[in-house]
């Protein structure tokens, strides 16, 4: 089994594993900023979201071959008040939360928080919550849905069943 341990916000989060009886606890990744959720693909690769570093990562079940699949982008903008000091704007992956893997289609899905707030003395900031996906290697990122300033925190893949079909089966 695998889990994330947030352990606070100071680069102390961990991704860990253990046998199903709770023995053989191992730390696969240390110093995560704010890990949120984990998922496995059919080859046993582990995927997780980190809302603190704005990243989706994956590794082998033993913690080896760690890679970042998707992350934030920092764009430098001109600062009209102080041209020597440009402003930073973050785009791309911001506040990733839930994660799920569809091994049949070869896709990884995740949710991203939306937000709306006003900085004191500054402009209002609004970002849509999203449901996104990419190939398992992180390529071809797609936005499937946007939800406004909402907080989508989880996603589950129902392999082969549409929501209406699953409802009829209950």
Backbone as a ProteinNet text record, in pm:
[ID]
protein_1_A
[PRIMARY]
XXXXXXXXXXXXXXXXXXXXXXXXXXXXXXXXXXXXXXXXXXXXXXXXXXXXXXXXXXXXXXXXXXXXXXXXXXXXXXXXXXXXXXXXXXXXXXXXXXXXXXXXXXXXXXXXXXXXXXXXXXXXXXXXXXXXXXXXXXXXXXXXXXXXXXXXXXXXXXXXXXXXXXXXXX
[TERTIARY]
84.3	0	88.6	30.9	104.1	18.7	84.5	13.6	106.3	44.2	122	102.6	207.3	207.4	246	151.5	178.6	277.9	272.4	368.9	395.8	303.8	322.8	360.1	396.3	421.2	567.5	658	798.9	884.9	848	924.8	946.4	847.4	861.8	762.7	688.9	595	668.2	599.4	661.7	562	615.4	538.6	594.9	506.7	552.5	478.2	534.5	473.2	490	411.6	423.6	354.6	381.7	308.1	165.2	73.4	-66.2	-90.8	1.7	-13.1	50.8	100.8	160.4	309	367.2	511.2	589.5	718.7	809.6	778.3	753.2	727.7	853.8	838.7	952.2	911.2	1006.3	984.8	1040	952.2	991	1037.2	979.2	1016.6	1002.6	1107.3	1112	1118.4	1088.3	1095.4	991.9	878.2	768.2	711.9	666.1	615.3	477	383.6	248.6	180.5	224.6	166	18.9	-62.4	-206.5	-265.1	-239.8	-302.7	-208.7	-235.5	-154.2	-242.8	-182.5	-250.1	-143.8	-185.7	-95.5	-140.9	-44.3	-79.7	-66.3	-94.5	-94.5	44.6	149.6	286.8	336.9	251.7	289.7	359.4	368.2	428.5	335.1	395.1	322.4	319.5	203.3	184.1	132.4	171.7	114.1	114.2	21.8	12.5	78.5	142.6	202.9	153.4	60.9	1.5	98.9	203.4	301	402.5	445.7	542.3	474	339.6	260.9	314.5	321.4	378	295.8	304.5	262.7	389.8	415.1	536.2	498.8	597.4	581.1	716.7	710.7	832.8	797.3	898.9	879.3	835.4	777.8	728.2	833	960.8	1065.8	1117.3	1058.2	1098.7	1203.5	1251.2	1353.6	1291.1	1376.2	1336.3	1228.2	1248	1155.4	1155.7	1037	1028.9	908.5	921.5	812.1	740.8	610.4	532.6	474	434.7	369.6	390.6	410	430.4	388.6	412.2	376.9	475.9	435.6	521.9	527.9	646.3	661.8	683.2	596.1	606.1	644.6	745.7	788.6	715.7	650.9	575.1	639.8	628.4	683.7	612.1	687	632.1	633.7	517.4	516.2	566.9	553.9	598	748.9	806.9	951.6	1003.1	1037.1	1077.2	1194.8	1282	1395.9	1353.1	1233.2	1185.7	1056.3	1068.7	947.3	860.8	735.9	639.9	637.6	617.2	605	457.8	421.6	287.2	300.8	228.7	231.9	119.1	150	48.6	74.1	-3.2	14.9	-51.9	16.4	-40.1	-30.9	-146	-150.7	-244.9	-199.2	-277.9	-338.5	-256.7	-312.5	-358	-468.1	-527.1	-542	-659.6	-686.8	-614	-591.7	-523.4	-577.7	-592.3	-636.2	-568.5	-547.4	-481.6	-577	-589.7	-664.5	-561.2	-525	-419.7	-461.9	-590.6	-639.1	-617.9	-653.6	-639.7	-501.5	-423.2	-290.5	-294.1	-384.6	-402.5	-394.1	-346.3	-350.4	-441.4	-531.5	-629	-599.8	-628.8	-612.4	-708	-730.2	-808.6	-713.8	-756.1	-676.8	-772.6	-735	-821.7	-840.9	-960.2	-986.7	-978	-970.7	-961.8	-1010.3	-1052.4	-1088.9	-1053.6	-968.1	-931.3	-880.2	-876.3	-824.5	-704	-593	-474.1	-492.2	-455.2	-464.8	-385.2	-454.1	-387.9	-359.3	-407.6	-377.3	-502.1	-483.4	-598.3	-662.8	-785.9	-854.9	-796.4	-779.6	-724.5	-830.8	-856.9	-951.7	-892.8	-903	-852.5	-956.7	-987.9	-1088.2	-1036.6	-1122.6	-1095.7	-1103.6	-1025.2	-1019.1	-1012.7	-1056.8	-1031.1	-945.4	-824.7	-731.2	-679.9	-619.3	-557.4	-439.7	-355.7	-239.6	-207.9	-120.4	-67.3	11.9	36.6	107.6	247.4	307.6	439.6	432	310.5	293.1	270.5	277.9	258.8	110.1	82.5	-52.6	-152.8	-124.3	-213.9	-340.6	-455	-584.5	-666.8	-742.3	-840.1	-973.8	-1033.7	-1160.5	-1280.1	-1263.6	-1372.2	-1313.1	-1381.4	-1346.5	-1469.1	-1448	-1558.1	-1570.2	-1501.7	-1504	-1417	-1441.3	-1358.7	-1404.6	-1395.6	-1439.6	-1319.6	-1346	-1240.1	-1251.6	-1239.3	-1245.8	-1122.1	-1141.9	-1027.4	-1004.3	-1092.7	-1074.8	-1127.4	-1072	-1118.6	-1100.1	-1197.7	-1192.3	-1229	-1160.5	-1190.1	-1277.6	-1388.9	-1478.3	-1458.4	-1364	-1323.3	-1439.7	-1467.1	-1565.6	-1711.1	-1737.8	-1875.2	-1897.1	-1997.7	-2037	-2116.8	-2126.1	-2205.1	-2348.4	-2412.8	-2551.6	-2557.8	-2460.6	-2457	-2433.8	-2341.2	-2312.2	-2434.5	-2512	-2632.9	-2734.6	-2750.9	-2845.3	-2804.5	-2673.8	-2624.7	-2652.2	-2671.5	-2695.8	-2835.7
-117.6	0	123.5	234	360.7	472.1	574.2	689.8	810.3	927.7	1051	1099.8	1157.2	1213	1359.1	1449.8	1591.7	1648.2	1607.4	1647.1	1796.9	1879.5	2024	2079.7	2206.6	2276.8	2308.9	2259.3	2298.8	2190.9	2145.9	2043.6	1917.7	1882.6	1764.3	1654	1672.7	1570	1449.7	1334.2	1211	1129.5	1049	944.5	814.3	730.6	610.1	486	370.9	243.2	145.1	37.5	-71.3	-194.7	-306.5	-428.1	-411.2	-492.7	-478.4	-506.1	-573.8	-595.7	-482.8	-378.6	-263.8	-276.3	-387.8	-405.7	-347.6	-339.8	-293.1	-151.7	-60.1	78.5	137.8	201.3	263.6	402.6	494	627.4	628	654.1	654.6	792	896.1	1033.1	1117.5	1189	1275	1419.5	1511.8	1655	1703.1	1635.2	1686.6	1809.4	1905.5	2028.1	2007.3	1952.5	1929.7	1822.5	1695.4	1588.7	1568.8	1541.6	1534.1	1394.6	1331.1	1204.7	1118.5	987.2	891.6	804.1	748.7	653.4	562.3	444	347.4	318.7	294.1	246.9	94.6	34.8	-112.2	-173	-91.7	-139.7	-120.8	-66.7	-43.8	87.9	174.3	305.4	388.1	464	544.9	689.2	751.1	890.9	965	1092.2	1172.3	1319.6	1390.4	1534.7	1600.4	1714.6	1794.4	1937.3	1977.3	2110.9	2219.7	2184.7	2284.7	2319.3	2221	2246.9	2260.3	2244.2	2251.4	2151.1	2023.3	1920.1	1791.8	1718.2	1578.7	1500.1	1401.1	1319.6	1173	1094.2	949	883.9	757.5	679.7	531.4	447.4	303.4	270.8	153.1	117.5	123.2	112.3	120	262.6	360.1	499.9	543.9	453.5	489	553.2	611.5	673	779.2	866.5	975.7	1074.4	1119.2	1222.1	1311.6	1436.3	1533	1525.7	1498.4	1487.5	1620.7	1701.1	1829	1921.7	2051.2	2146.6	2286.7	2379.6	2518.8	2580.8	2691.3	2770.4	2910.4	2966.3	3102.8	3193.5	3292.9	3390.6	3524.6	3587.8	3718.4	3827.5	3918.4	4027.4	4160.5	4259.6	4392	4451.8	4520.1	4588.4	4737.6	4798.6	4940.7	5030.8	4987.1	5069.1	5064.8	4946.4	4930.4	4840.1	4897.7	4817.9	4722.5	4755.4	4668	4535.7	4534	4417.2	4365.6	4275.7	4223.9	4144	4132.7	4056.4	3911.9	3821.4	3679.8	3641.6	3570	3514.6	3365.1	3289.3	3143.7	3097.5	3005.8	2944.6	2794.4	2723.1	2577.9	2509.7	2418.8	2338.2	2414.6	2448.9	2519.8	2444.5	2414.2	2345.3	2212.7	2118	1987.9	1911.9	1839.7	1769.6	1620	1579.4	1438.9	1388.5	1256.5	1196.6	1055	1015.9	880.8	841.3	711.3	660.3	566.2	587.1	495.9	419.9	300.5	222.2	174.3	150.1	103	209.2	331.9	442.7	508.3	475.9	535	681.7	717.6	857.3	871.3	987.2	1025	1147.8	1146.2	1252.8	1319.4	1449	1517.7	1635.1	1678.5	1799.5	1909.3	2030.9	2149	2248.3	2300.3	2392.7	2523.1	2576.8	2713.2	2802.9	2930.5	3022.5	3160.4	3236.6	3376.1	3452.3	3550.6	3631.2	3766.5	3859.1	3991.6	4014.2	4050.2	4083.6	4224.1	4245.5	4380.3	4478.7	4582.2	4683.4	4636.8	4518.2	4465.1	4420	4362.2	4320.8	4192.8	4171.4	4046.9	3937.3	3818.2	3705.8	3596	3543.7	3434.4	3329.1	3203.9	3092.4	2981.3	2924.6	2819.2	2686.7	2615.5	2476.5	2397.2	2290.8	2217.1	2067	1994.8	1852.7	1841.7	1785.4	1775.7	1633.5	1606.6	1476.7	1492.6	1388.7	1383.6	1237.2	1213.6	1078.6	1042.1	914.1	870.9	929.6	971.5	1034.2	1185.3	1239.3	1382.2	1464.5	1403.9	1479.2	1498.1	1591.5	1618.7	1648.5	1750.9	1793.7	1852.7	1807.5	1857.3	1902.6	2009.9	2050.3	1993.4	1908.6	1844.5	1925.3	1994.9	2075.8	2184.6	2299.9	2408.9	2439.3	2469.4	2480.4	2616.2	2719.6	2846.8	2838.9	2927.2	2934.8	2830	2702.6	2593.3	2511.9	2410.8	2332.9	2183.4	2139.4	1995.3	1925	1829.5	1771.1	1622.9	1558.1	1415.7	1375.8	1267.4	1211.7	1061	987.1	841.3	801.6	702.7	651.8	527.6	526.1	410.7	342.1	249.7	186.3	117.6	161.1	95.7	127	206.2	238.8	389.2	429.2	569.3	593	717.4	741.5	692.1	707.3	661.3	508.6	440.2	294.4	243.5	306.4	264.8	281.8	387.9	413.4	302	258.6	152.3	19.2	-0.6	-126	-135.2	-21.3	-21.1	-65.6
0	0	0	-46.7	-58	1.1	54.8	107.3	106.1	124	140	282	337.5	472.2	457.8	484.3	463	563.6	686.5	790.4	796.9	758.2	762.5	626.7	623.9	498.1	474.3	551.4	540.4	476	358.1	286.1	369.2	449.3	533.8	496.3	387.8	344.6	287.5	288.5	240.6	160.8	71.4	4.1	58.3	113.2	181	132.4	166.8	130.9	245.7	240.7	339	281.7	340	307.9	359.2	309.7	349.1	496.9	564.1	708.5	789.7	722.7	790.5	816.9	780.6	802.6	685.2	701.8	596.5	547	639.6	602.1	540.4	426	356.5	308	310.3	254.8	113.1	16.6	-124.1	-169.7	-111.6	-145.9	-21.3	11.2	129	83.3	168.1	139.5	38.8	29.2	-52.1	18.9	-56.8	5.5	66.4	-9.7	41.6	-43.8	-32.7	-113.4	-76.7	-179.1	-156.7	-178.6	-293.1	-327.9	-410.2	-413	-487.9	-575.9	-681.2	-770.6	-830.2	-875.3	-939.1	-1080.9	-1171	-1304.9	-1309	-1423.5	-1433.9	-1421.5	-1439.5	-1423.5	-1281.5	-1194.5	-1056.9	-1032.9	-1134.6	-1111.6	-1025.2	-935.5	-839.3	-886.4	-883.9	-922.2	-800.1	-783	-675.3	-711.4	-645.2	-661.4	-541.5	-565	-457.8	-474.2	-387	-395.4	-352.3	-280.7	-237	-343.9	-420.9	-528	-663.9	-665.9	-790.9	-892.8	-851.6	-939.3	-935.5	-1045.1	-1048.3	-1075.3	-990.8	-1001.7	-1015.4	-1059.9	-1060.2	-1036.1	-990.9	-969.1	-974.1	-972.5	-962.5	-819.9	-796.8	-663.3	-552.3	-587.9	-486	-465.2	-534.4	-521.4	-621.9	-705.6	-804.5	-928.8	-1010.4	-1137.7	-1119.9	-1023.2	-996.4	-1111.7	-1151.8	-1254.9	-1230.8	-1272.6	-1267.6	-1401.4	-1398.7	-1522	-1565.6	-1470	-1502.8	-1383.9	-1410.8	-1301.7	-1343.6	-1253.9	-1280.5	-1378.4	-1435.4	-1522.2	-1463.1	-1454.7	-1405.4	-1525.7	-1538	-1646.4	-1584.5	-1638.8	-1587.7	-1666.1	-1594.2	-1654.9	-1620.6	-1709.3	-1677.5	-1556.5	-1475	-1358.1	-1386.1	-1409.8	-1444.3	-1331.3	-1206.9	-1093.4	-1076	-1090.3	-1075.3	-1186.9	-1302.4	-1418.5	-1393.7	-1298	-1269.4	-1206	-1148	-1075.1	-1138.4	-1235	-1300.4	-1202.8	-1238.2	-1158.4	-1205.4	-1112.1	-1148.3	-1154.5	-1258.9	-1269.1	-1288.2	-1205.6	-1216	-1306.9	-1397.3	-1483.7	-1486.1	-1564.5	-1572.8	-1455.4	-1393	-1284.4	-1152.4	-1096.2	-968.5	-874.6	-755.9	-653.1	-699.8	-749.8	-787.6	-663.7	-675.8	-561.8	-590.1	-637.3	-662	-785.2	-790.8	-905.3	-924.8	-1051.2	-1086	-1216.1	-1234.1	-1354.7	-1427.6	-1557	-1643.9	-1725.7	-1678.8	-1743.6	-1882.1	-1902.9	-2032.7	-2139.8	-2109.1	-2204.6	-2198.6	-2095.4	-2082.2	-2044.3	-1952.3	-1912.2	-1760.8	-1718.1	-1577.6	-1567.4	-1470	-1448.7	-1315.1	-1304.8	-1177.3	-1168.5	-1045	-1020.6	-976.6	-1001.5	-966	-901.1	-784.6	-712.4	-787	-773.9	-816.9	-695.3	-717.4	-605.2	-647.6	-551.2	-575.3	-448.6	-461.4	-345.7	-392.7	-299.8	-327.8	-238.5	-299.8	-222.1	-164.8	-38.3	17.6	-68.7	-114	-196.3	-337.7	-374.8	-507.1	-579.1	-694.6	-774.6	-722.9	-764.2	-734.5	-822.8	-766.3	-840.8	-844.7	-962.9	-975.2	-1068.3	-1026.4	-1106.2	-1100.6	-1215.6	-1222.8	-1169.4	-1096.8	-1064.6	-1193.8	-1204.1	-1330	-1307.5	-1409.1	-1424.5	-1549.3	-1535.2	-1646.6	-1661.3	-1776.9	-1798.7	-1892.5	-1894	-1983	-2008.9	-2104.1	-2122.2	-1997.7	-1975.9	-1854.9	-1843.7	-1954.5	-1948.6	-1927.1	-1907.1	-1882.6	-2008	-2125.4	-2249.7	-2279.9	-2367.7	-2417.6	-2306.2	-2226.6	-2118.9	-2180.1	-2128.5	-2174	-2054	-2071.1	-1971.4	-2014.7	-1932.5	-1964.7	-1916.6	-1803.8	-1748.6	-1660.6	-1657.8	-1566.5	-1482.7	-1354.2	-1259.9	-1192.4	-1237.7	-1167.3	-1042.9	-949.6	-828.4	-726.3	-764.4	-677.8	-630.7	-552.4	-489.8	-520.9	-647	-675	-619	-528.3	-459.3	-486.2	-560.5	-580.9	-717.5	-771.4	-898.5	-892	-944.6	-951.2	-1093	-1147.3	-1280.6	-1266.3	-1335.8	-1338.4	-1472.2	-1478.1	-1603.7	-1672	-1794.2	-1877.5	-1845.7	-1743.1	-1709.3	-1719.9	-1792.9	-1792.8	-1665.1	-1615.7	-1493.8	-1506.1	-1622.8	-1637.1	-1634	-1693.1	-1691.1	-1548.4	-1478	-1340.9	-1253.4	-1272.6	-1194.5	-1217.1	-1341.8	-1372.4	-1313.8	-1291.1	-1234.9	-1085	-1018.1	-874.9	-851
[MASK]
++++++++++++++++++++++++++++++++++++++++++++++++++++++++++++++++++++++++++++++++++++++++++++++++++++++++++++++++++++++++++++++++++++++++++++++++++++++++++++++++++++++++++

